[in-house]
């Protein structure tokens, strides 16, 4: 077949796509699972079947993350490590921050996460109304991420706002351009931290990285900035999106919601399945390093492919009844956190955080109802599938902590 035969004007940044990406993914899987689009740049391939996406994600020799922007269209907010590196360097970089995300490290963070969730809910619990995106989904991951990198908790908007704006607006929009400038300022803040911590080490991520070595040498400043920025992005983007998505879904599936309220031990399985069902990160691009064939299509060295993890998660060849949320999927090999050498290093933390948020939401606001007429998708979900607003009403409750932070 020619490229014209497999042409599909796939544009994952349109309003139409943001409103219902799953319909478009289904159409591609059924008619053209290896499609070529000319929507951006010199064209790119989009892969939508589970088998193709999984194969290319683990084949880092042919499908590389090193050498440029992993977004389509290209607009690099600065290199992020270890995401924009290939093994063995990606593995070496991951080893430096692995201790932050082990099961035991995450377990030690859980009391602080619960405090952040309850403090955040306290801010609106007496009102009986809230927007679960702006009032809950944004601050909680921001506060957790501040703890992770060792920055003051009050600075969470400085990190969350530009990352959120960059991920949910199209290239060329003023909001995205402004977000890019704020992200550059964040990189500058990390550089300032490096200079300060060389003189006065502290208990923070930069101090850890200054003491680390990779490939037998200390990290240079750019590498420390790139790793720190990746921790900031990773701590915010997926979790912010997933909180809003999960809260919205549980408003529509009241049977599941009642089941989780009655059996909170099922919440981790629900988190995993809801991450499959509505993958927050839609996918990343790869650079083709050698001529290859996928699904009968010849893809040439130098081309770019978009690995649509979100589509792979709805592939009926891999997941029976894929458009239904089922807690009995075991195993549940979804690709929402990637797979292989680039699997999200913070997956354990993200799932623990989401489980705590859902449990506390169901315990403290058990009758919340979403005002669906006012729910809005983000402007673009080309990078992150999320809602811009999830307004709710509920029976007002009581604060757990006094405004000064003391227990009542």
N, C-alpha and C positions, 0 to 999 in steps of 0.2 A: 504494500500500500504506500501511497505518497503521503506527505505531510498534510496535504489538503484533505485526504481521506480521514485523518485523525484530528483535524482542526476543530477546536472547541474554544470559543471566545470566553475562556474562564477568567473572571475578574473577581477575586475574593474581597475586594474593598468596596463593592457597590452596596447601596442601601438594600437592594433586592436580596443580595446574598446574606447580609446581616440579619434580615428578617427571617430567613429560613434556609440556612446552608445545607441542611440535611436533604432537602428535595433535590438540590443541585448535585450534591455528592451521589445520591442514589441514581440519578440520571446518568452521571458519568460512569459509575461502576457497571451499570447495565448496558450502556451503549459504547463507551469508549474509556476503559479503565486506564489506558495510557494515552493521554491526550496532549496535544500541542496547542498552546495559546500564544497569540501575539499581542495580548493586552498590554504588555509592558516590555520595555527594553528591546532586545533582539529576539524575543520570544523565549518561552520556557516550557518544560514538560510538567504535567501534573499527574501524580500517581495516586490512585484512590482505592485500590484493592488491598486487603490486609497482607496477602502474600508478597506483593510487589513492594509495598511500603516497608514491611519488616525486612525483607531481603536487602533492600538498598540502605536501610538505616544501619544494619550491622556490617555492611561491606564498606568499611572506611577507606580502603585502598582505592576503590573505583569511585566512590561517592564521598567527596572530601568536604570537611567543614573548614578547612584552612584556606586562607587566601582571599577573603573578602566577606561581604555582607551576606548573611543568611536569610535576609528578607527579600521579598519581591513586591514592588520594585525596590532596587537598591537605595538605601538611605541609612548608612551606618551611623548609629549614635556613638560610635567608639567601639573598639574591640572588646569582646567579652571572653574571658578565659575561665574555665577550659573549653567552653562551648565552641569557640572559633579556633580550635586546634585539633589535630589528629593524633592518635596514638603513635609513638609512645609518649609524646609530650603532653597530650591531653590527660593521660593516665597519671603522669608525674605531677601535673598541676592539681588534679583531683585529690591525690594523696595528701596534699598539704592542708586541705580543708575538710577532709573526711572526718576527722575527730569531732567537728562541730555538729555532725549529722548522724552519728551512730545512734542505735536504739537507746543506749544508756544516756547519752547526751540529751536526746529528745525527752526522755522520761524526766530528766532533771529540770528541763524547761517547763514542764507541764503546769506546775503551780503558778508560775509567772503568766503563762498563757491564760489560765483560768481567771487570774486577777485582771488581766487586760480585758477579757470578754465581759466579766461582771461589771467592771468600772465603766466600760463603754455602754453596756445596756442600762446601767444606772442613769446615764445622762438623758435617756428618753423614756424610761419605763413608767414614770409618773404621768407622762403626757397621754399615753394611749394611742399615739401615732408615731410613725417613724418612716424613714426611707432606709431600707436594709442595705442599700449600697453605700450611700454617703454617711449614714449614722453608724454602721456596723462593719460592712465589708472593707471599707477603706482604712479606718483607724486600727483595727485589730492586727492585720498583717504588718501594718506600718510599725506599730509598737513592738511586735515580736522581732521584726527585723532590726530595729534600733538596738534591742538587747543583744542580738546576734553579733552585730558589728561593734558594739560598745559605744554607740553614740547616745546623746541625751534623748530620752523618750519624747520630749516635747518637739523634737525636730522631725517627727514622722511625716508631716505634710510636705516638707522640703524634698523628701524622697518619693512619696507615694504619688503626689499630684503630677509631676512631670512624666513618671513612668506610665501612669494611667493614661494621660493625654497622648503620649507618643504611641501607645499600643492601640488606641481606640479611635484615631483620626487618620484620614488619608494623607498620603504624600501630597504636598502642595497647599494643604489647609493651614491657615495661620496658627491654629491651636497646636498643630504638630510642629511647626517651625519654632514656636515659642517654647514648646516642650524640649526640643533639641537644644536650645540655648540654655535652658535650666539644667539639662543633663550634662552639658559641658561644664557648667558651674559646679555640679556635683563632683565631676572628675577633678576639678581644681581643688575642691575641699579635701578630697582624698590625698592629693599631692601635698597639701599643707599639713595634713595629718602625718604623712611620711616624714617630712622635715622636722616636725615637732617631736615625733616618737623616736627619731634617731638620737635626740638629745635627752628625752625623758620617756622611757618605755612605760606603757600602761597595760591594762587588762583589756585589750581590744584586738580586733582582727588585724589591723595594720601592724601592731607590735608582733603578733604571731608570724605574719608574713615576712617582716624584716629579719626575723631569726631563722627563717626557713632557707633551705637550699633545694635547687632542682638541677638535675644533671651535674651534680658536683660543684655548683656555684651558687652564690646568693642571687635572689631575684633582683632584677633591676626595677627602677621606679615604675616604668610603664607596665610591667607585669603585675606589680602590686596593685596599681590602679585598676587594671583590667580584671583581676580576680575579685577585688572588692566590689566593683560595679556589677559583676555577675551575681554576687551574693545579694546585692540590693535588688536587682531585677528579679532574681529567682524567688526572693522572699516575698515579693509583692504581687507580681502579675497574675500568676496562676491562682493564688489563694483568694485575692480580691474577686476575681471573676467567678470562682467556684462558689463562694458564699452566696452571692446574689442568685446564681443559677439554681443552687440546691434549695434555697428558701422558696424560690418561685415554684419549682417543681413540686415541692411538698405541699404547697397550697392547692395544687390541682389533684394530687393523689392523697386524699384524706385517709384512705384505708392504710396506706403505707405509713403515713404520719402517725396515726393512732397506734399502729404496731410498734413503731420506734419509740413512742412515748411510753408504751407499756413494757417494752423490752429494749432498754437502752444499750444492752450488750450487742444488739444488731446494728448499731450506728456505724461501726467501722466498715462492715460489709456494704451498707448503704452508701457510704462515702465513696468506696471503690467503684461501685456500680454507677453512681451518678457521675463520677469522673469519666467513666467510659461513655455514658449516654450523652453527655454534653461536654466534650473535651474542652477545657479552657484555652489551651494553646492549640491552634488549628494545625500547625506543622511548621517545619523549617525547610529551607532550601539546601541543596548540596551542589557542589561543583563536580562535574564529570571529568575524571582524570584519564580515562581511556575509553576508546570506542567500546560499546557494549550493546546488548540486546535485552529489552524488557518487554514482556508480553507480546513478542513478535515484532516490536518496533526497534529500529536501529537508532541509538542515541549516540551522538558523537562527542568526542573529547572537546572540552571547553564549553559545553552547554550546561544549562542550569535546570535542575529538577526540583519541584516542590513535593515534599513527602507529606501527604495529607493524613496525618495521624487521626484526625477527627473522623474522616471518612472511613479509614480502616477499622475504627471502632464500631462502625455500623454495618460492616460487611457480613452478610448472612452466611458466607462460607466459613467464617471464623466464629461467629456468635449467633446461635439459633435465636430467632425472634429478636433481632437486634434493636428494633424500635420500641421495645418494651423494657421497663426497668424491672429486673429480677434479682432478688437477693441470693438466689440459689446458684448463681454462676460460680462454679468452683472447679478448676481455677478460672481466674478472670484475667487473661493475658492482654489487657488493653494497652494501648500505646500512648496514653495521655501524658506519661512521663518519659516517653521515648523508650529506647531499648538498647542494649549493648554498651559500648564504651562511653556513649553520651547520655545514658539514662540519667534523668534528673537527680542530682546528688542530694537535693533537699526533699525528696519524695516522702521519706519517713516523717519529717517535720511537718510538711504540708498536710499529710493525712491526719496526723495527730491534732493539728490546729483545727482542721475542718471538723473532726469528730467532737472536739470540745465546744466549738461554736454551735454545732447542731444540737448537742445535748442541752446546752444552756438555753438556747432559743426555745426548744420544746418544753423545758422545765419552767422557764420564766414568762414565756408568752405563748402558752399552749393553744390559745384560740386566735392567733393572728390570722388576719384575712387580707389578702393582697387586693388592692384596688387596680384591677387589671386594665381598666380604661386608661390608667396613667402610667403603666409600665412602658418603658421605652428601651429599644435595643441601643447599643452604642452606634456611633456614626459609621464605624467600620469594624468588622471583626476579622480582617485579613490576618492579623496576628493573634488576637485574643477574642474568643467568643464570650461576650458578657452583656449584661444589661446595664443601661445607664441609670435607670431608676427602678426600684421595687418598693413602691409605697404601701404601707400596711396600717391596719387598725387592729387594736387588741384591747382587752380589759386592762386598764392601768394597774400597775403593780407598785411595790415598794422598793426603794433603794436598799442595797445590802450594806453600803458604806456611806458614812457621812461625807459631805462635800470636801471636807479637809482630808479625807482618806482614812479616818478612824472607823473601826467597826462600831456599828450601832448596837 
